[in-house]
Amino acid sequence: MKQITASELVKNSSYINGRWCDTPARFAVVNPANQQLLLEVADAGAAEAEQAVLAASAAFASWAALPAAKRSELLLRWYQLVMQHQQDLARLLTLEQGKPLSEAKGEIAYGASYMQWFAEEAKRLYGDTIPAPSADKRIIVQRQPVGVVTAITPWNFPNAMIARKAAAALAAGCSFVVKPAQQTPLSALALAELAEQAGIPAGVFNVVVGSDAKTIGAVLTQHPKVAKFSFTGSTAVGKQLLKQCADGVKRVTMELGGNAPFIVFDDADLDAAVQGLLASKFRNAGQTCVCANRILVQRGVYQAFADKLAIAITSLKVGDGVNSDSQIGPLIDDKALQKVTALVQGAVAEGAKLLLGGSSHSAGKQFFQPTLITEVSADMAISKEEIFGPVAPLMVFDSEAEAIALANSTDYGLAAYFYSRDIGRVFRVAQQLQFGMVGINEGIISNAAAPFGGVKQSGFGREGAKYGLDDYTDIKYLCLGGL
């Protein structure tokens, strides 16, 4: 922590209505790479969550009335400050979350790109004039901010998940309250400090940090002043939060779990496919909702692909994220380690073949070896559940139709990937995959210009792109008569 040069970025309490709000109770934030204490943080609860919602409600009208060009200017200033402090923000992120520093720097830039994108989109929140059914009338359609937006964000991208929600909300004219994950509150608080430095008014951006997620979540989903709720996290938790939002008929965006297929057809560029899989599967130690979870390889190239992948995996460097050569950091906690271990052991017990890895790593308590498993079948638990670890399970298929059926045989529909050099196959397969996002000959697909989101039990709503403001605005129809 002492190596963070801008010490003002290190905060230990919630940010509500432009003030840092201390509480007597504290909770610990630890480094997952070595379990060392980073900071004791003030433990907010329901009372602080309600204060934040009320502050956001009080700030909403004046923020919504601000000219779009002014909101754009403030968001751009926020973006500039984030990029100015990219190195410090990345180090803070690595310390509390574990991912390699190079990946953390990438996340900071990725999150900031949404601030930059929506700063421009704020000025393009256009309406419509519609031809009226009679000469004495005019029909005008306006898009207006929904009001107070609340959000709960996960630990795996503690900067970017907040940035892409908050940037869209603020660009649309909404005020915002977020509860970050208990494991990773420091990145969120650093964003609040930079929002204040950027001149974003008190009450417009609020961060509530606390260990009692259920109590805080109840306020953020059920308070009558809240107009919209946004969540990124597991499908199981998302379903519960949806129920809590239902009584208030609140606008909801859900970015939930995934079970991404990664399909390698026999006409694929195998070297490119291996590199794409490494990027998709092993980024953040496999702890992403869009990472490849099931690797489907056509029989004709199955062995060649497995051999190339094994060589590539053995070169991956495992270690503390602050080490310059680290490519695979720790899993977030013991529970995550136990889950990954159980899925691997279960697959082997059911007949899969362990080629590489398969157990904890000598780098530390919460590190897991990059792992390659072959002869996996669709009925194994490892094919049905999100692994959330550096484990690549391979299964074989024979035909294009079989690959599509296997890929779609899941309740989830967030991301999918496939590699092929047949242009006809590219369009056929892309059309038939039941997923919100499809990477074709590409393992990293997310960016601010593209709509991020899924179908089926992976949720609904889109973040980023020109569509990203839709969930934060209401459409108002004006009928002018007597003209």
Buried (B, 14 or more C-beta within 10 A) or exposed (E): EEEBEBEEBBBBBBBBBBBBBEBEEBBEBBBBBBEEEBBEBBBBBBEBBBBBBBBBBBBBEEBBEBEBEEBBBBBBBBBBBBBBBBBBBBBBBBBBBBBBBBBBBBBBBBBBBBBBBBBEBBBEBEBEEEEBEEEEEBBBEBBBBBBBBBBBBBBBBBBBBBBBBBBBBBBBBBBBBBBBBBBBBBBBBBBBBBBBBBEBBBBBBBBBBBBBBEBBBBBBBBBEBBBBBBBBBBBEBBEEBBEBBEEBEBBBBBBBBBBBBBBBBBEBBBEBBBBBBBBBBBBBBBBBBBBBBBBBBBEEBBEEBBEBBBEBBEEBEBBBBBBEEBBBBBBBBEEBBEBBBEBBBBBBEBEBEBBBBBEBBEBBBBBBBBBBBBBBBBEBEBBBBBBBBBBBBBBBBEEBEBBBEBBBBBEBBBBBBBBBEBEEBBEBBBEBBBBBBBBBBBBEBBEBEBBBBBBBBBBBBBBBBEBBBBBBBBEEEEEEEEE
